[in-house]
Amino acid sequence: MTTARNAAIDRIRREQTLARKTELLARAEELPDDEEALIPDERLELIFACCHPALAPEAQVALTLSLVGGLETPEIARAFLVPEATLAQRLVRAKRKIRDAGIPLRVPAEHLLPERLRLVLATIYLVFNAGYGPPVRRELCGEAIRLAAVLATLMPDEAEAHGLHALLLLQDARRDARVSSAGELVLLERQDRSLWDADEIEQGTRALERALSLRRPGAYQLQAAIASLHYEEPADWAQIALLYSRLAELSPSPVVELNRAVAVAMADGPESGLEIVDRLTGLERYHLWHSTRADFLRRLGRDEEATAAYSRALELAPSETERTFLRDRLAASV
């Protein structure tokens, strides 16, 4: 009986190992043919190298976005919601510390990769957001998705790596529908669904299922689940609001709360959303806070307050596409 039990245990272990390797091979088939190294991508190697623990977390991400993503200081500053001068100082301090302390920018040992994963994921996501626009920069979106796919293959047991890959695919699937041929911003409820990328939706759904199967919930998985619900007709806004509440517990931030306010307003009405928005602090220079608040006020018939909020959002909007959208909303509210 002991011999039989040991043989059974060995067989189970072999089958589990085979299942893991089969999954890894399946994921590898989705990558370009030249991805062969341990970290099969030079940019991804550099991201891991830049995320050195001796640097402050915000400096790690900012430095990587600059060196690897090729983003300009104003773009990175908008991603962090900080003044451009503040971000420039962070970059200077990070580079000086690397030079003065002789920090080696090299790939860490394999056992140290997981501890740097959080910042690597954040960096890839910010690169994607910089490309998502508006204006849309397809090359940045494509590069971020590719890096996320490589990372998910490199670390197949990391649920959040699959979660990020799913999130980027599910968000990118609506890219062509978000801006009209005339360059105008198109809100979700008015988007042409025939322009949504069915292949990316399917790939994103599979990646999300892989992440959830590992049973280690995380912020990127929650965001991917929220993105997947937007493809339902009609969207379950109560469920989306619930997932944002869970996201706020895992990764609290004013921006998460702002998104939750939008979902709550869609589920329960603009007054409920406005209550959440008016409690938020630290977003006074964020144009989407003002435009979201303006939309709630408009829907409540408080036109004078809506006009003031739209005007402030217009002053802060970073792109001409968004400014055009806000001008139209402002004209309609006057």
Residue pairs with C-beta under 8 A, 6 or more apart in sequence:
20 156
20 157
23 156
23 210
24 153
24 156
27 149
27 152
27 153
27 156
28 35
28 153
30 149
30 153
30 203
31 40
31 146
31 149
31 150
31 153
32 146
34 40
35 41
35 150
35 153
37 45
38 110
38 154
39 45
39 48
39 107
39 150
39 154
40 150
40 153
40 154
41 146
41 147
41 150
43 68
43 143
43 147
44 120
44 147
44 150
44 151
44 154
45 107
46 64
46 67
46 68
46 105
47 64
47 68
47 120
47 123
47 124
47 147
48 107
48 108
48 113
48 116
48 120
49 105
49 106
49 107
49 108
50 60
50 63
50 64
50 67
50 68
50 105
50 123
51 60
51 61
51 64
51 116
51 119
51 120
51 123
52 60
52 98
52 103
52 105
53 115
53 116
54 97
54 101
54 103
55 63
55 94
55 97
55 98
55 103
56 90
56 94
57 119
58 80
58 90
59 90
59 91
59 93
59 94
59 97
60 94
60 119
60 123
61 119
61 122
61 123
61 126
62 76
62 80
62 87
62 90
62 91
62 94
63 91
63 94
63 95
64 119
64 123
65 71
65 75
65 76
65 79
65 123
65 126
65 127
65 130
66 73
66 76
66 91
68 123
68 127
69 123
69 126
69 127
69 130
69 140
69 143
71 79
71 127
71 130
73 84
73 87
73 88
73 91
74 84
75 130
76 87
76 126
77 83
77 84
77 86
77 87
77 88
78 318
79 126
79 129
79 130
80 87
81 255
81 282
81 283
81 285
81 286
97 103
98 105
108 116
113 154
113 155
114 155
114 158
117 155
117 158
117 160
117 161
118 160
120 151
121 151
121 160
121 161
121 164
121 220
124 144
124 147
124 148
124 151
124 164
124 168
125 144
125 164
125 167
125 168
125 220
127 140
127 143
127 144
127 147
128 140
128 141
128 144
128 145
128 148
128 168
128 171
128 172
130 137
130 140
131 137
131 138
131 139
131 140
131 141
131 142
131 143
131 144
132 141
132 171
132 172
132 175
133 179
133 319
133 321
134 178
134 179
134 185
134 319
134 321
134 322
135 179
135 319
135 320
135 321
136 175
136 178
136 179
138 175
141 168
141 172
141 175
144 168
145 165
145 168
145 169
145 172
148 161
148 164
148 165
148 168
149 165
151 161
151 164
151 165
152 158
152 161
152 162
152 164
152 165
152 207
152 210
154 161
155 161
156 162
157 214
158 214
159 211
159 212
159 214
159 215
159 216
159 217
159 218
159 221
160 211
160 216
160 218
160 219
160 220
160 221
162 207
162 208
162 210
162 211
162 214
162 221
163 207
163 208
163 211
163 218
163 219
163 220
163 221
163 222
163 223
163 224
164 220
164 224
165 204
165 207
166 204
166 205
166 206
166 207
166 208
166 210
166 211
166 220
166 221
166 224
166 227
166 228
167 204
167 220
167 223
167 224
167 227
168 204
169 200
169 201
169 203
169 204
169 207
170 200
170 201
170 204
170 205
170 208
170 224
170 227
170 228
170 231
171 227
172 197
172 200
173 196
173 197
173 198
173 200
173 201
173 204
173 231
174 188
174 191
174 195
174 196
174 197
174 230
175 197
176 195
176 196
176 197
177 186
177 191
177 192
177 193
177 195
177 196
178 185
178 186
178 191
179 185
179 186
179 321
180 186
183 320
183 321
183 324
184 321
184 324
184 325
185 321
185 322
185 324
185 325
186 192
188 230
188 235
196 231
201 231
204 224
204 227
204 228
205 228
207 224
208 221
208 224
208 225
208 228
211 218
211 220
211 221
211 224
212 221
217 250
218 250
219 247
219 250
219 251
222 243
222 246
222 247
222 250
223 247
225 243
226 240
226 243
226 244
226 247
229 235
229 236
229 239
229 240
229 243
230 240
235 266
237 263
237 266
237 267
238 267
240 263
240 266
240 267
241 260
241 263
241 264
241 266
241 267
244 256
244 259
244 260
244 263
245 260
247 256
247 260
248 256
248 257
248 260
254 280
254 281
254 282
254 283
254 289
255 283
255 286
257 276
257 280
258 276
258 277
258 280
258 283
258 286
258 288
258 289
258 292
260 276
261 273
261 274
261 276
261 277
261 280
261 292
261 296
262 273
262 292
264 272
264 273
264 276
265 272
265 273
265 274
265 296
265 299
266 273
270 295
270 296
270 297
270 299
270 300
271 296
271 300
273 292
273 296
274 293
274 296
274 297
274 300
277 289
277 292
277 293
277 296
278 293
280 289
283 289
285 316
286 316
287 313
287 314
287 315
287 316
287 317
287 318
287 322
287 326
288 313
290 309
290 310
290 312
290 313
290 316
291 309
291 310
291 313
291 317
291 326
291 329
293 309
294 306
294 307
294 309
294 310
294 313
294 329
294 333
295 306
295 329
297 303
297 305
297 306
297 309
298 306
298 329
298 333
303 333
303 334
306 333
307 330
307 333
307 334
310 326
310 329
310 330
310 333
311 330
313 326
314 323
314 326
314 327
314 330
317 323
317 326
